[in-house]
Amino acid sequence: MKVVVTGAAGFIGSHLVERILSDGHEVVGIDGFTDYYARAAKERNVGQARTHSRFRFESLDLSQDDLSSALDGAEAVYHLAGRPGVRAAPMQFDHYLRENVIATHHLLDAVKDMKLKSFVYGGSASVYGDAEVFPTAETTAPAPLSQYGVTKLAGEHLAYVYWKNYRMPVVRLRYFSVYGPRMRPDLMLAKAMQAMYDGRVFDVYGDGEQTRDFTYVTDAVDVTVRAAQRGSPGDLYNVGGGSGVSVNQALDVLTEVAGMQLTRRHVDRQPFDHRRAGASITRARMQLGWEPGTSLREGLERQWHWFLEAQEQKASKA
Ligand SMILES: NC(=O)c1ccc[n+]([C@@H]2O[C@H](COP(=O)([O-])OP(=O)(O)OC[C@H]3O[C@@H](n4cnc5c(N)ncnc54)[C@H](O)[C@@H]3O)[C@@H](O)[C@H]2O)c1
């Protein structure tokens, strides 16, 4: 089967590409190398896939380029391209609109008559904001606290519009704090690793008692593939790894795994940060047969190992 993955050079997308290739499919990976973080990191992410004979890479901007050749003959589309991150969104809202909303609309419109078997939208738990109920189920009314969350919710609703009006087999996911090798450099655990390695002080926002539902990347990829295979069209699924811990606890596990000290300094709580996050994954368990299998300790061990290798490669090139 021919499968298209958008955001193929990104953190989650590059893992997804490798999984679909290992399942025996042909993959076209689309990525526009947006400038949210270094292109070199994205090139490394997709490097392994590029050596595969069943992989083709298309450098395209989903918000404006002609997508017909990349999409031709595809039976499944996974849409993971987007502009992530809550903190930059107020200053760069035009980028967030273009990459999360306009790009999603352009892609949906390009595939609407293609008779796809599945279209998976990679959404975000940020749509919940500070939810009143924990663990939070998909039936909870969304109330994003950030401009980023608003644009991810808009993309999610657009996907729903194409399911309702064009009967596209759309399944939507809400990822909770995905981590693991190739993690985006702007994310908390990636920044903490770098600070620890460099011997720098690490700023923890607020008291560090805010909780997150950390989800290991290959678990997230597994449920993404299951969503395409078994997801109920029009439906939404939370993707949470079950390790609902505070930022302080996650940093404790990280320092134990690394066997290094991390000097922490508590700074002001950031606007747009939600206090608690915890996914109810009953729906994904029941309908998709998914069980996140990686503990936070195991996942951080793998990410730390990858991080050290990446540092060594950097040093050998310097
Ligand atoms: N990482 C997480 O914890 C997390 C949590 C919730 C939701 N998500 C969502 O999952 C998806 C993947 O996240 P990630 O962490 O891998 O981010 P990422 O930034 O590493 O990957 C996104 C990729 O999309 C590409 N892209 C962006 N706009 C594009 C466009 N217009 N045309 C072509 N390519 C474009 C970027 O170049 C990038 O490589 C995003 O949609 C994000 O909103 C991620």
The ligand as an SDF file (V2000), in Angstrom:
LIG
                    3D

 44 48  0  0  0  0  0  0  0  0999 V2000
    5.7170   16.2420   20.3020 N   0  0  0  0  0  0  0  0  0  0  0  0
    4.6310   16.3040   21.0590 C   0  0  0  0  0  0  0  0  0  0  0  0
    4.6960   16.0920   22.2800 O   0  0  0  0  0  0  0  0  0  0  0  0
    3.2920   16.6330   20.4580 C   0  0  0  0  0  0  0  0  0  0  0  0
    2.1900   16.7460   21.3310 C   0  0  0  0  0  0  0  0  0  0  0  0
    0.9510   17.0540   20.7880 C   0  0  0  0  0  0  0  0  0  0  0  0
    0.7850   17.2020   19.4340 C   0  0  0  0  0  0  0  0  0  0  0  0
    1.8590   17.1020   18.5970 N   0  0  0  0  0  0  0  0  0  0  0  0
    1.6320   17.2760   17.1630 C   0  0  0  0  0  0  0  0  0  0  0  0
    2.2580   16.2150   16.4660 O   0  0  0  0  0  0  0  0  0  0  0  0
    2.7850   16.6870   15.2270 C   0  0  0  0  0  0  0  0  0  0  0  0
    4.2650   16.3570   15.1430 C   0  0  0  0  0  0  0  0  0  0  0  0
    4.9290   16.9830   16.2300 O   0  0  0  0  0  0  0  0  0  0  0  0
    6.5040   16.9040   16.4170 P   0  0  0  0  0  0  0  0  0  0  0  0
    6.7920   17.0790   17.8540 O   0  0  0  0  0  0  0  0  0  0  0  0
    7.0140   15.7220   15.6710 O   0  0  0  0  0  0  0  0  0  0  0  0
    6.9300   18.2690   15.6920 O   0  0  0  0  0  0  0  0  0  0  0  0
    8.1070   18.5730   14.6310 P   0  0  0  0  0  0  0  0  0  0  0  0
    8.1970   20.0590   14.5660 O   0  0  0  0  0  0  0  0  0  0  0  0
    9.3350   17.8280   14.9870 O   0  0  0  0  0  0  0  0  0  0  0  0
    7.5210   17.9990   13.2620 O   0  0  0  0  0  0  0  0  0  0  0  0
    6.6210   18.7180   12.4540 C   0  0  0  0  0  0  0  0  0  0  0  0
    7.1950   18.7440   11.0440 C   0  0  0  0  0  0  0  0  0  0  0  0
    6.2210   19.3530   10.1870 O   0  0  0  0  0  0  0  0  0  0  0  0
    6.9360   20.0950    9.2080 C   0  0  0  0  0  0  0  0  0  0  0  0
    6.0230   21.1210    8.6960 N   0  0  0  0  0  0  0  0  0  0  0  0
    5.4270   22.1170    9.3980 C   0  0  0  0  0  0  0  0  0  0  0  0
    4.6620   22.8480    8.5960 N   0  0  0  0  0  0  0  0  0  0  0  0
    4.7620   22.3250    7.3500 C   0  0  0  0  0  0  0  0  0  0  0  0
    4.2000   22.6510    6.0810 C   0  0  0  0  0  0  0  0  0  0  0  0
    3.3800   23.7160    5.9280 N   0  0  0  0  0  0  0  0  0  0  0  0
    4.5270   21.8850    5.0130 N   0  0  0  0  0  0  0  0  0  0  0  0
    5.3490   20.8230    5.1520 C   0  0  0  0  0  0  0  0  0  0  0  0
    5.9170   20.4690    6.3190 N   0  0  0  0  0  0  0  0  0  0  0  0
    5.6280   21.2150    7.4080 C   0  0  0  0  0  0  0  0  0  0  0  0
    8.1270   20.6810    9.9540 C   0  0  0  0  0  0  0  0  0  0  0  0
    9.1920   21.0140    9.0710 O   0  0  0  0  0  0  0  0  0  0  0  0
    8.4790   19.5510   10.9200 C   0  0  0  0  0  0  0  0  0  0  0  0
    9.5330   18.7480   10.4100 O   0  0  0  0  0  0  0  0  0  0  0  0
    2.5080   18.1960   15.1790 C   0  0  0  0  0  0  0  0  0  0  0  0
    1.3720   18.4150   14.3850 O   0  0  0  0  0  0  0  0  0  0  0  0
    2.2520   18.5670   16.6270 C   0  0  0  0  0  0  0  0  0  0  0  0
    1.3690   19.6650   16.7320 O   0  0  0  0  0  0  0  0  0  0  0  0
    3.1220   16.8180   19.0780 C   0  0  0  0  0  0  0  0  0  0  0  0
  1  2  1  0
  2  3  2  0
  2  4  1  0
  4  5  1  0
  4 44  2  0
  5  6  2  0
  6  7  1  0
  7  8  2  0
  8  9  1  0
  8 44  1  0
  9 10  1  0
  9 42  1  0
 10 11  1  0
 11 12  1  0
 11 40  1  0
 12 13  1  0
 13 14  1  0
 14 15  2  0
 14 16  1  0
 14 17  1  0
 17 18  1  0
 18 19  2  0
 18 20  1  0
 18 21  1  0
 21 22  1  0
 22 23  1  0
 23 24  1  0
 23 38  1  0
 24 25  1  0
 25 26  1  0
 25 36  1  0
 26 27  1  0
 26 35  1  0
 27 28  2  0
 28 29  1  0
 29 30  1  0
 29 35  2  0
 30 31  1  0
 30 32  2  0
 32 33  1  0
 33 34  2  0
 34 35  1  0
 36 37  1  0
 36 38  1  0
 38 39  1  0
 40 41  1  0
 40 42  1  0
 42 43  1  0
M  CHG  2   8   1  16  -1
M  END
$$$$
